[in-house]
C-alpha cells in the first residue's frame, strides 16, 4: 500500500542488524513504559542523532524536524507554499516603502513554563536568530532594528526592502523560533517554547522524548500544511536515531517503529507489500540541478550553454537517477501549480532532447571541441548516474566530454575555482520562495552568473513587497534563467518514508510533523 500526495510546497535532510535493533528498541521502551501505560507513544525512526536540540544552532533538518514540535515561529507555510501567521495574530502591516514590518502577536499563548508570550520574547529570540544563523546573518545587513512596541506588537525596520523576509522567518532550517526570553542561553539548557509538545528527555544515541502540552493554545483555522490548527493527539513522541537505512526499513516492517524517515527508494516495493505498513512518498521533496560555469571555459558563451540545454533529455536523466517515474516528475516549472510562483515562462526550452538543434548552435558558436568537464560525486548515487547519462547525451550532440568524479567534500572545494569545472551536479531541497534556493540567484555562487537581464529581473522581483505581485514577477526571472542557462533544473524528486497502519492523519511534508496525527492504542 502507498500514500502519495503531490505537494505544492515543501523544504535538506538528512551497522545494526534487525535483531540488535529490536533489542535496542525494547530497551528504549523500558524507562517510559510505566509513564505510557494507558497513553499513546510513537516510536519514530530518524536518520541519526541530532547534533543539537537548538534549532538556531544547527541548520540540519533533523534538528528542525524534532524541535518544530516544541518551538513555533511567527509565520509558517501552508500547503501551497504561501506564508501564513502562526504566533503572529495575522499577516504583518508593511510600510509602503517595504522597510517597516509591524507584527501583532496572538494573545493568550503560553510557554511551556506557564508564562504568557509577549513582544520581548519575540525581540530576544529574533535578535538571537540574526546573530546565530546563516540566514539571519545574511539579513542582518538590512535589519536596522527589532523592537517591542507594547506587550503584543513587534516592529522590524529595514534599511532596504527584503520581500523574502517573511519566508526566511517561516523556513524551518536555522529556524527563527520564538523562545521564552529567560531560557535563552548559549548553549541552551532549557527548551521552553509554545508548541503542542514539550521537551521531556534526551539520551544521546538512544532517543529524544517529547510529551503532549496540555496547555497548548492552537490557531483556529483548519490545518493546511504547517499552518492552521495543531493538536497533540499522541501523548508521547519518541525520536529514535537509526543511522542504517536498511535497519529503518526492517524496523518499520517489523512494527518496531510507527514511522521511519528517509528510506531508500529501492525499498519501495518491499515496504508497499508489507502487512500493516504504508509507503509514503513526499513529492516534491527536492530537485537536482546543474550549474554552468559562466566565468571561465567554453560555457562562458551563452550559445554553448543554450546548446547544452537543448541537448538534454531530462526525463532520461531522472530515470537514470531515480529508476522509476513514481519517484520523480518531469517539469519545466520551477514551482508547482498552487504555488504563488508557479509559471510556465521559458518552459518551452525544457527537456528539448534535440541533439541536432544543439549541433547547429555549437556550429554557430564555433565550438572548438574543448571538453566539457562534468564535476560529480558518487557519494550521491543519483548525481553520478545522471552524470553518466548526461555525458552520452552531450556526446550525441557534438560535445567533447570529460567526467571528473570526486568525493563530495572535494567537489564542494573545487566548484569554488572556475578553472576546474564547466558543469557540476548537485541538488536542493524544495524551497517555497525563489530567493531561498538555489544560490545561483544570488551573487558570487559557483557559476558566477551576473548579467544585465538577471539584475533587472531580480531587481523588479526583489523590489516588490506585495506577495500577490511577486508571483508574476518571478515568471520574468524564470524566463531569463531559460534564456541564459546559468543552471539546468532537471525536475523534481520524491522522498520515501514508512508509516504504520496504526498512525492516522499523517500528511506527507518535507519536515515530517506529528501534530494532528493519531495513534491507535
C-alpha positions as semicolon CSV with decimal commas, in nm:
position;residue;x (nm);y (nm);z (nm)
1;X;0,000;0,000;0,000
2;X;0,122;0,351;-0,061
3;X;0,035;0,704;0,038
4;X;0,127;0,974;-0,208
5;X;0,041;1,338;-0,222
6;X;0,158;1,576;-0,492
7;X;0,256;1,862;-0,269
8;X;0,272;2,219;-0,386
9;X;0,524;2,328;-0,131
10;X;0,799;2,197;0,068
11;X;1,181;2,225;0,203
12;X;1,763;1,901;0,303
13;X;1,788;1,646;0,543
14;X;1,950;1,402;0,621
15;X;2,558;-0,126;1,144
16;X;2,295;-0,267;1,340
17;X;2,115;-0,581;1,225
18;X;1,741;-0,619;1,284
19;X;1,786;-0,837;1,591
20;X;2,020;-0,587;1,752
21;X;1,784;-0,305;1,664
22;X;1,496;-0,494;1,822
23;X;1,687;-0,534;2,147
24;X;1,778;-0,166;2,140
25;X;1,419;-0,053;2,084
26;X;1,291;-0,286;2,356
27;X;1,545;-0,135;2,594
28;X;1,440;0,215;2,495
29;X;1,079;0,144;2,572
30;X;1,160;0,031;2,925
31;X;1,207;0,368;3,105
32;X;0,895;0,522;2,951
33;X;0,670;0,218;2,966
34;X;0,518;0,294;3,307
35;X;0,456;0,657;3,209
36;X;0,297;0,545;2,886
37;X;0,053;0,295;3,035
38;X;-0,292;0,386;2,911
39;X;-0,141;0,651;2,684
40;X;-0,011;0,651;2,330
41;X;0,359;0,658;2,248
42;X;0,500;0,667;1,894
43;X;0,846;0,539;1,801
44;X;0,982;0,747;1,514
45;X;1,297;0,618;1,342
46;X;1,510;0,909;1,222
47;X;1,824;0,914;1,009
48;X;2,059;0,971;1,300
49;X;2,139;1,152;1,620
50;X;2,056;1,526;1,622
51;X;2,375;1,726;1,666
52;X;2,185;1,971;1,883
53;X;1,833;2,042;2,005
54;X;1,882;2,414;1,946
55;X;1,709;2,494;1,615
56;X;1,915;2,810;1,578
57;X;2,249;2,640;1,641
58;X;2,210;2,396;1,353
59;X;2,066;2,407;1,003
60;X;2,033;2,026;0,998
61;X;1,679;1,928;0,905
62;X;1,675;1,657;1,171
63;X;1,703;1,922;1,444
64;X;1,414;2,118;1,295
65;X;1,200;1,806;1,245
66;X;1,216;1,729;1,615
67;X;1,208;2,078;1,762
68;X;0,929;2,218;1,541
69;X;0,701;2,031;1,782
70;X;0,844;2,226;2,078
71;X;0,900;2,571;1,929
72;X;0,691;2,779;1,690
73;X;0,774;3,066;1,453
74;X;0,588;3,390;1,391
75;X;0,497;3,270;1,042
76;X;0,485;2,938;0,860
77;X;0,395;2,789;0,522
78;X;0,066;2,639;0,411
79;X;0,037;2,351;0,164
80;X;0,065;2,592;-0,129
81;X;0,394;2,747;-0,007
82;X;0,218;3,069;0,093
83;X;0,330;3,235;0,416
84;X;0,068;3,227;0,692
85;X;0,070;3,356;1,053
86;X;0,148;3,118;1,340
87;X;0,240;3,307;1,660
88;X;0,163;3,630;1,476
89;X;-0,206;3,717;1,502
90;X;-0,225;3,799;1,132
91;X;-0,004;3,890;0,840
92;X;0,210;4,197;0,918
93;X;0,147;4,554;0,819
94;X;0,421;4,652;0,574
95;X;0,502;5,015;0,504
96;X;0,466;5,148;0,152
97;X;0,843;5,150;0,103
98;X;0,873;4,790;0,225
99;X;1,110;4,885;0,507
100;X;0,891;4,851;0,816
101;X;0,705;4,538;0,932
102;X;0,459;4,573;1,219
103;X;0,366;4,236;1,366
104;X;0,080;4,181;1,611
105;X;0,109;3,874;1,832
106;X;-0,164;3,631;1,930
107;X;-0,284;3,686;2,283
108;X;-0,316;3,412;2,543
109;X;-0,035;3,196;2,404
110;X;0,162;3,037;2,688
111;X;0,511;2,898;2,707
112;X;0,572;2,553;2,850
113;X;0,667;2,713;3,183
114;X;0,320;2,869;3,209
115;X;0,416;3,228;3,130
116;X;0,236;3,417;2,853
117;X;0,418;3,506;2,533
118;X;0,496;3,876;2,489
119;X;0,680;4,101;2,245
120;X;1,003;4,098;2,449
121;X;1,030;3,721;2,395
122;X;0,999;3,773;2,022
123;X;1,258;4,051;2,014
124;X;1,509;3,848;2,216
125;X;1,451;3,539;2,000
126;X;1,481;3,720;1,667
127;X;1,798;3,900;1,777
128;X;1,948;3,564;1,867
129;X;1,839;3,426;1,528
130;X;2,006;3,718;1,348
131;X;2,327;3,666;1,545
132;X;2,346;3,286;1,516
133;X;2,201;3,154;1,193
134;X;2,332;3,176;0,835
135;X;2,005;3,320;0,704
136;X;1,977;3,562;0,995
137;X;2,333;3,682;0,944
138;X;2,268;3,730;0,573
139;X;1,969;3,950;0,654
140;X;2,145;4,138;0,935
141;X;2,297;4,394;0,700
142;X;1,944;4,502;0,602
143;X;1,791;4,499;0,952
144;X;1,808;4,835;1,126
145;X;1,617;4,738;1,439
146;X;1,393;4,477;1,600
147;X;1,189;4,629;1,881
148;X;0,881;4,585;2,101
149;X;0,605;4,842;2,061
150;X;0,393;4,742;2,356
151;X;0,331;4,395;2,502
152;X;0,194;4,238;2,184
153;X;0,349;4,433;1,896
154;X;0,690;4,383;1,732
155;X;0,843;4,613;1,474
156;X;1,119;4,522;1,230
157;X;1,284;4,810;1,045
158;X;1,499;4,756;0,736
159;X;1,749;4,972;0,551
160;X;1,630;4,825;0,221
161;X;1,330;4,615;0,115
162;X;1,358;4,240;0,177
163;X;1,046;4,084;0,020
164;X;1,159;3,733;0,123
165;X;1,184;3,834;0,491
166;X;0,866;3,651;0,592
167;X;0,976;3,339;0,403
168;X;1,306;3,347;0,593
169;X;1,117;3,381;0,922
170;X;0,894;3,088;0,828
171;X;1,156;2,848;0,693
172;X;1,228;2,558;0,931
173;X;1,603;2,543;0,869
174;X;1,813;2,754;1,100
175;X;1,467;2,812;1,246
176;X;1,350;3,160;1,360
177;X;1,160;3,005;1,651
178;X;1,032;3,203;1,948
179;X;1,176;3,107;2,286
180;X;1,097;3,220;2,639
181;X;1,346;3,503;2,688
182;X;1,457;3,374;3,030
183;X;1,559;3,042;2,869
184;X;1,788;3,198;2,608
185;X;2,149;3,093;2,658
186;X;2,442;2,966;2,454
187;X;2,419;2,674;2,463
188;X;2,054;2,624;2,552
189;X;1,999;2,422;2,866
190;X;1,619;2,461;2,875
191;X;1,392;2,415;2,574
192;X;1,092;2,635;2,651
193;X;0,866;2,702;2,357
194;X;0,495;2,737;2,285
195;X;0,443;2,425;2,072
196;X;0,198;2,134;2,106
197;X;0,473;1,917;2,260
198;X;0,715;1,978;2,547
199;X;1,069;1,852;2,577
200;X;1,095;1,573;2,835
201;X;1,420;1,381;2,796
202;X;1,718;1,315;2,573
203;X;1,953;1,019;2,590
204;X;2,221;1,062;2,322
205;X;2,224;0,783;2,061
206;X;1,904;0,641;2,215
207;X;1,612;0,883;2,192
208;X;1,462;1,228;2,231
209;X;1,124;1,222;2,408
210;X;0,858;1,492;2,370
211;X;0,528;1,485;2,560
212;X;0,191;1,640;2,496
213;X;0,144;2,003;2,604
214;X;-0,198;2,004;2,767
215;X;-0,198;2,384;2,787
216;X;-0,128;2,438;2,418
217;X;-0,302;2,732;2,251
218;X;-0,379;2,639;1,891
219;X;-0,478;2,853;1,597
220;X;-0,838;2,815;1,493
221;X;-0,802;2,786;1,117
222;X;-0,818;2,439;0,957
223;X;-0,484;2,262;0,930
224;X;-0,314;2,336;0,598
225;X;0,048;2,233;0,553
226;X;0,231;2,369;0,857
227;X;-0,034;2,637;0,907
228;X;-0,360;2,635;1,097
229;X;-0,477;2,413;1,378
230;X;-0,229;2,194;1,563
231;X;-0,337;1,931;1,813
232;X;-0,122;1,685;2,007
233;X;-0,320;1,362;1,969
234;X;-0,032;1,130;2,061
235;X;0,079;1,152;2,423
236;X;0,448;1,084;2,366
237;X;0,674;1,120;2,062
238;X;0,997;0,922;2,081
239;X;1,251;1,018;1,813
240;X;1,500;0,730;1,779
241;X;1,828;0,762;1,585
242;X;1,861;0,475;1,336
243;X;2,151;0,566;1,103
244;X;2,135;0,246;0,898
245;X;1,870;0,287;0,627
246;X;1,809;-0,087;0,594
247;X;1,752;-0,111;0,968
248;X;1,486;0,158;0,937
249;X;1,323;-0,043;0,658
250;X;1,323;-0,367;0,854
251;X;1,211;-0,192;1,173
252;X;0,904;-0,030;1,018
253;X;0,808;-0,362;0,855
254;X;0,851;-0,547;1,185
255;X;0,634;-0,296;1,373
256;X;0,915;-0,163;1,593
257;X;0,858;0,189;1,463
258;X;0,538;0,371;1,375
259;X;0,729;0,595;1,134
260;X;1,063;0,555;0,954
261;X;1,215;0,850;0,771
262;X;1,425;0,869;0,452
263;X;1,408;0,512;0,326
264;X;1,598;0,406;0,012
265;X;1,372;0,425;-0,293
266;X;1,487;0,071;-0,376
267;X;1,285;-0,046;-0,072
268;X;0,957;0,093;-0,208
269;X;0,813;-0,241;-0,322
270;X;0,921;-0,418;-0,006
271;X;0,758;-0,155;0,216
272;X;0,447;-0,131;-0,005
273;X;0,393;-0,506;0,008
274;X;0,447;-0,540;0,383
275;X;0,145;-0,600;0,605
276;X;0,043;-0,310;0,829
277;X;0,276;-0,057;0,665
278;X;0,223;0,228;0,419
279;X;0,489;0,356;0,178
280;X;0,472;0,737;0,188
281;X;0,603;0,946;-0,100
282;X;0,657;1,317;-0,037
283;X;0,656;1,500;-0,371
284;X;0,823;1,731;-0,443
285;X;1,094;1,674;-0,186
286;X;1,379;1,826;-0,383
287;X;1,526;1,888;-0,725
288;X;1,858;1,805;-0,894
289;X;2,018;2,093;-1,079
290;X;2,328;2,151;-1,292
291;X;2,508;2,487;-1,258
292;X;2,714;2,608;-1,554
293;X;3,043;2,798;-1,529
294;X;2,971;3,140;-1,679
295;X;3,311;3,279;-1,573
296;X;3,572;3,060;-1,744
297;X;3,586;2,792;-2,012
298;X;3,352;2,708;-2,301
299;X;3,032;2,765;-2,100
300;X;3,108;3,137;-2,087
301;X;2,948;3,153;-2,433
302;X;2,567;3,177;-2,387
303;X;2,511;2,994;-2,716
304;X;2,711;2,693;-2,592
305;X;2,506;2,693;-2,271
306;X;2,190;2,702;-2,483
307;X;2,320;2,407;-2,688
308;X;2,387;2,222;-2,361
309;X;2,027;2,286;-2,252
310;X;1,887;2,182;-2,591
311;X;2,082;1,854;-2,588
312;X;1,947;1,730;-2,257
313;X;1,672;1,475;-2,222
314;X;1,580;1,543;-1,859
315;X;1,339;1,251;-1,843
316;X;1,627;1,015;-1,922
317;X;1,842;1,190;-1,659
318;X;1,572;1,144;-1,395
319;X;1,519;0,780;-1,492
320;X;1,891;0,723;-1,461
321;X;1,896;0,891;-1,123
322;X;1,580;0,754;-0,961
323;X;1,484;0,442;-1,154
324;X;1,106;0,467;-1,166
325;X;0,870;0,750;-1,270
326;X;0,686;0,734;-0,937
327;X;0,995;0,885;-0,773
328;X;1,021;1,195;-0,993
329;X;0,830;1,441;-1,209
330;X;0,948;1,585;-1,538
331;X;0,851;1,951;-1,523
332;X;0,989;2,277;-1,654
333;X;0,803;2,482;-1,395
334;X;1,033;2,575;-1,108
335;X;0,733;2,596;-0,875
336;X;0,428;2,368;-0,898
337;X;0,068;2,464;-0,953
338;X;-0,080;2,618;-0,640
339;X;0,241;2,799;-0,553
340;X;0,226;3,179;-0,584
341;X;0,538;3,146;-0,802
342;X;0,405;2,886;-1,045
343;X;0,493;2,988;-1,401
344;X;0,544;2,823;-1,739
345;X;0,772;3,105;-1,860
346;X;1,061;2,964;-2,061
347;X;0,949;2,604;-2,009
348;X;0,926;2,553;-2,386
349;X;1,307;2,525;-2,372
350;X;1,298;2,249;-2,110
351;X;1,360;1,882;-2,197
352;X;1,412;1,951;-2,566
353;X;1,625;1,638;-2,620
354;X;1,732;1,780;-2,957
355;X;2,091;1,682;-3,041
356;X;2,065;1,810;-3,399
357;X;1,945;2,150;-3,282
358;X;2,228;2,155;-3,028
359;X;2,481;2,079;-3,304
360;X;2,359;2,380;-3,503
361;X;2,404;2,608;-3,201
362;X;2,754;2,469;-3,143
363;X;2,842;2,541;-3,505
364;X;2,712;2,898;-3,471
365;X;2,920;2,937;-3,155
366;X;3,228;2,795;-3,333
367;X;3,272;2,543;-3,054
368;X;3,632;2,420;-3,077
369;X;3,589;2,079;-2,914
370;X;3,720;2,176;-2,573
371;X;3,594;1,901;-2,337
372;X;3,306;1,992;-2,109
373;X;3,421;1,886;-1,760
374;X;3,133;1,734;-1,562
375;X;3,219;1,753;-1,192
376;X;3,020;1,498;-0,990
377;X;3,035;1,270;-0,687
378;X;2,945;0,904;-0,626
379;X;2,852;0,989;-0,267
380;X;2,516;1,084;-0,410
381;X;2,448;0,789;-0,638
382;X;2,181;0,969;-0,835
383;X;2,423;1,253;-0,914
384;X;2,673;1,011;-1,068
385;X;2,411;0,812;-1,257
386;X;2,278;1,134;-1,407
387;X;2,632;1,243;-1,496
388;X;2,691;0,923;-1,692
389;X;2,366;0,965;-1,885
390;X;2,430;1,334;-1,946
391;X;2,775;1,259;-2,087
392;X;2,622;1,031;-2,351
393;X;2,357;1,289;-2,443
394;X;2,621;1,559;-2,484
395;X;2,841;1,338;-2,699
396;X;2,544;1,272;-2,928
397;X;2,505;1,648;-2,968
398;X;2,868;1,704;-3,070
399;X;3,024;1,796;-2,735
400;X;3,350;1,650;-2,615
401;X;3,309;1,540;-2,252
402;X;3,533;1,468;-1,952
403;X;3,388;1,316;-1,634
404;X;3,554;1,433;-1,312
405;X;3,435;1,201;-1,033
406;X;3,540;1,307;-0,681
407;X;3,418;1,274;-0,324
408;X;3,161;1,532;-0,215
409;X;3,395;1,739;0,002
410;X;3,637;1,769;-0,292
411;X;3,353;1,871;-0,522
412;X;3,247;2,144;-0,279
413;X;3,607;2,267;-0,275
414;X;3,664;2,250;-0,649
415;X;3,341;2,420;-0,751
416;X;3,479;2,740;-0,597
417;X;3,757;2,751;-0,860
418;X;3,633;2,843;-1,210
419;X;3,941;2,683;-1,366
420;X;3,841;2,333;-1,252
421;X;3,496;2,263;-1,398
422;X;3,237;2,353;-1,661
423;X;2,922;2,200;-1,511
424;X;2,858;2,015;-1,187
425;X;2,567;1,819;-1,044
426;X;2,402;1,899;-0,713
427;X;2,054;1,911;-0,563
428;X;1,843;2,117;-0,326
429;X;1,551;2,058;-0,102
430;X;1,233;2,216;-0,238
431;X;1,216;2,572;-0,105
432;X;0,887;2,764;-0,101
433;X;1,036;3,101;-0,201
434;X;1,265;3,156;-0,503
435;X;1,523;3,353;-0,304
436;X;1,582;3,064;-0,064
437;X;1,734;2,831;-0,329
438;X;1,929;2,774;-0,543
439;X;2,216;3,009;-0,453
440;X;2,283;3,088;-0,821
441;X;2,010;3,351;-0,794
442;X;2,236;3,549;-0,563
443;X;2,576;3,691;-0,649
444;X;2,902;3,504;-0,610
445;X;2,776;3,143;-0,601
446;X;2,978;2,890;-0,807
447;X;2,879;2,963;-1,165
448;X;2,919;3,337;-1,109
449;X;2,613;3,430;-1,311
450;X;2,571;3,805;-1,338
451;X;2,418;3,976;-1,640
452;X;2,208;4,289;-1,701
453;X;1,899;4,077;-1,774
454;X;1,939;3,886;-1,448
455;X;1,996;4,204;-1,247
456;X;1,692;4,376;-1,399
457;X;1,457;4,080;-1,347
458;X;1,572;4,019;-0,989
459;X;1,562;4,390;-0,905
460;X;1,197;4,405;-1,008
461;X;1,117;4,082;-0,822
462;X;1,302;4,174;-0,503
463;X;1,178;4,530;-0,511
464;X;0,813;4,422;-0,475
465;X;0,682;4,364;-0,122
466;X;0,327;4,275;-0,224
467;X;0,316;3,894;-0,229
468;X;0,035;3,896;-0,487
469;X;0,256;4,092;-0,728
470;X;0,576;3,898;-0,663
471;X;0,437;3,581;-0,822
472;X;0,404;3,714;-1,177
473;X;0,742;3,887;-1,148
474;X;0,904;3,551;-1,075
475;X;0,796;3,436;-1,422
476;X;1,021;3,703;-1,573
477;X;1,317;3,573;-1,370
478;X;1,242;3,216;-1,475
479;X;1,238;3,328;-1,839
480;X;1,586;3,478;-1,803
481;X;1,711;3,153;-1,646
482;X;1,594;2,958;-1,951
483;X;1,735;3,219;-2,188
484;X;2,079;3,246;-2,028
485;X;2,113;2,894;-1,876
486;X;2,306;2,965;-1,553
487;X;2,182;2,625;-1,442
488;X;1,953;2,345;-1,555
489;X;1,678;2,250;-1,312
490;X;1,635;1,882;-1,402
491;X;1,296;1,812;-1,238
492;X;1,152;1,713;-0,901
493;X;1,215;1,403;-0,694
494;X;1,033;1,238;-0,407
495;X;1,137;1,111;-0,064
496;X;1,021;0,776;0,072
497;X;0,912;0,711;0,431
498;X;0,735;0,426;0,605
499;X;0,419;0,467;0,816
500;X;0,238;0,218;1,036
501;X;-0,129;0,150;0,965
502;X;-0,190;0,247;1,327
503;X;-0,099;0,609;1,259
504;X;-0,389;0,811;1,121
505;X;-0,397;1,164;0,984
506;X;-0,033;1,191;0,879
507;X;0,026;1,436;0,592
508;X;0,343;1,397;0,381
509;X;0,554;1,708;0,421
510;X;0,919;1,799;0,374
511;X;0,968;1,820;0,751
512;X;0,762;1,533;0,897
513;X;0,522;1,668;1,162
514;X;0,321;1,462;1,410
515;X;0,066;1,705;1,544
516;X;-0,287;1,625;1,421
517;X;-0,178;1,259;1,396
518;X;-0,348;0,982;1,594
519;X;-0,210;0,650;1,708
520;X;-0,436;0,355;1,781
521;X;-0,383;0,223;2,134
